[in-house]
Amino acid sequence: MSRHLADLLAREPAGFGIGQVPAARVPSATTRLVCGFCSTGCGLDVHLKDGRAVGLTPSASHVVNRGSACPKGWEALTPLAAPDRATTPLLRNARGKLVPVGWSEALEVFTTRFKASQAAHGAESAAFLSTGQIPTEEMALLGALAKFGMGMRHGDGNTRQCMASAVVAYKEAFGFDAPPYTYGDFEQSDVIVLVGSNLCVAHPIMWERITRNPNDPEIVVIDPRRTETAEAATLHLAPRPKSDLSLLYGVARNLIERGAVDRDFVHDHTSGFREFAEFVGAFTPERVSADTGLAAGQVDRLAALIADGTAVSFWWTMGVNQSHQGVRTAQALIDLALMTGNIGRPGTGANSITGQCNAMGSRLFSNTTSLLGGHDFADEGHRGKVAGILGIDATLIPDGPSLAYDRIIEGISTGQIRSLWVVATNGAHSWINHSDMKELLGRLDFLVVQDMYGTTETAQLADLVLPAAGWGEKDGTFINSERRLGLVQRVSPAPGQALADFFIFKAVADAWGCGHLFERWSDPEAVFEILQELSAGQPCDITGVGGYEHVATGAVQWPYATGAAGAEPTGRVPAERRLFADGRFFTPDQRARFLFEAPVAPGERPGGAYPLALLTGRGSASQWHTETRTSKSATLRALAPEGLWVDIHPADAAARHLAAGDEVVVQTRRGAVRARAQVTTGVGEGNVYLPMHHPQVNALTFPAFDPLSRQPSYKHCAAQVRAAEASDP
């Protein structure tokens, strides 16, 4: 047994899972946590009795949600009590069954088998896949342990699936991964443009902020489906799937012809506009109509709304990011904001809305795509700075970034990756074309899955399962879409021998023999202080944050440097702050860049035996990703549709002699799934739609990736729908 693990077992109060914060630190009446589902970052007041959570209510005073919560937030505690929680390590025995073992044996097997695989195939043959749903301090410790202590070069997060395109777009255009907005902009715009974003379902509290806008704003929704958000819009444009890049370039051309360019802003604060204007000149109304299926008048109306607006904000989520050209589409929205001067002012911005609760923490501090604190692995000075703060030899830090998620999976097929550590993610369900994923995971020398539940599709494939504590059972911080820090605290005991991920990582470090590198990393709050040091001088500087007590107020958005950067003359730092009010960006010349590229067709297009375009997305406000947690709540299950339904246009249904409620088969070149037909004009003719939560949906999706971000393009592939037959599975 490792020294650290023995200490944890010895000091834990009876009845509490090992690796938790001592009971004396748990508040006795009510404490505030930031929600652990989506990226909105709502405050939840958890009510305690004898130091244990007994219920919760939305925080009325929290700046984000102001007393509201979506169904998931109300049910945030329920998944903790699920009967299928992982309560002890599980090891696959000689008969192929997962059986309970103690932590000492689990750690011995972990280190012995990982080291053996690395000895045979090289240190870089081991990799990890992490998440956007654990606290920042845990992400940072995992990334540091794996790369500086265990010799791994390759590790990525499942945030690659939701945010990578926006990250690359911001880095290239602004010089740093810097979403510029605050949620207050929802309430101050007079024109709101939502692209590939169904806020009503995916981010209900953000939609509520729009409903509080006193300006009677024009709300434009660009989405191939008539979503719940599109129903509430003042203008809905439904272009052909994956034609939005052509549409946005056509809008830019229209704005130039109208004279709606903010020439002073463009001249003083940007570069590349002349080349951009020349490029978009080719996107005539005729071409855009042919590409998108929209009438020229629809495009003209959108351009007119933008031109006439005084505070125009552009927002996007997965409909843009999860695309074969997601980066360039996001940059086309950034280009529109820059050319019209709609950035840095209240109610403006080119604003990417994050998916997971702590995707922003992952982007900056997980040690995957960037070195800790938003630094660059390839920059010798950055490596030296990080090494100096951590007190380690700089040669332990890789001199380049990791393989992306898809390349790690590809590396399994080529033999480059032989052992894998999966933390708080369920890729055997969520990864694109996951039938290949399941087969590849079976090829590994060693697969470790660390999760709250041993029942996930990925855990069931593991050689070793490590039982982890969940949200509300540990301490740490999240960073939401608007760069706001929120606090997570332990308000419930973890079951059995489940450990907080943080203490699993500490125990692994001791068992591996590199625990001395992480002596300063004694607990999450100590790590937060380390992360503050690492952020110094970076655009995400949080050196001025006064520890966890300050984070708990909900008033901290990065940057929050020493000296309270952004403070008003009174010295008070506003609760909501946007970036780039001074027109200076994070590029070497402090100018934002116009970036563009010719649209290309999706890798798989409808035709022949597969004449329909299959779109995927969120099913309801009560479902979350693979439903690993939301399925544990009877309330959330009751609020979601029962079974799997496919949306199909009346003309497509009639051509196949299908009626509403008929059992059908949705088929692509990779597989098939049974569903019931929902005949609706909510999808355009030639399109069908499935919710992503069903375990078989990603057996159908086509594995295309944005070449710049390596983000999967979940939302478009060729499909067919037919009546189900008795012989169908």
Secondary structure, 3 states (H helix, E strand, C coil): CCHHHHHHHHHCCCCCCCCCCCHHHCCCCEEEEECCCECCCCEEEEEEECCEEEEEEECCCCCCCCCCCCHHHHCCCHHHHCCCECCCCEEECCCCCEEECCHHHHHHHHHHHHHHHHHHHCHHHEEEEECCCCCHHHHHHHHHHHHHHCCCCEEEEHHHHCCHHHHHHHHHHHCCCCCCCCHHHHHCCCEEEEECCCHHHHCHHHHHHHHCCCCCCEEEEECCCCCHHHHCCCEEECCCCCCHHHHHHHHHHHHHHHCCCCHHHHHHHEECHHHHHHHHCCCCHHHHHHHHCCCHHHHHHHHHHHHHCCCEEEEECHHHHCCCCHHHHHHHHHHHHHHCCCCCCCCCEEEECCCECCHHHHHHHCCCCCECCCECCCCHHHHHHHHHHHCCCHHHCCCCCCCCHHHHHHHHHHCCCCEEEEECCCHHHHCCCHHHHHHHHCCCCEEEEEECECCCCCHHHCCEEEEECCCCCCCEEEECCCCEEEEECCCCCCCCCCECHHHHHHHHHHHHCCHHHHCCCCCHHHHHHHHHHHHCCCCCCCCCCCHHHHHCCCCCECCCCCCCCCCCCCCCCCCCCCCCCCCCCCCCCCCEECCCCCCCCCCCCCECCECEEEEEECCCCCCCCCCCCHHHCHHHHHHCCCCCEEEECHHHHHHCCCCCCCEEEEEECCEEEEEEEEECCCCCCCEEEEECCCCCHHHCCCCCECCCCCCECCCCEEEEEEECCCCCC
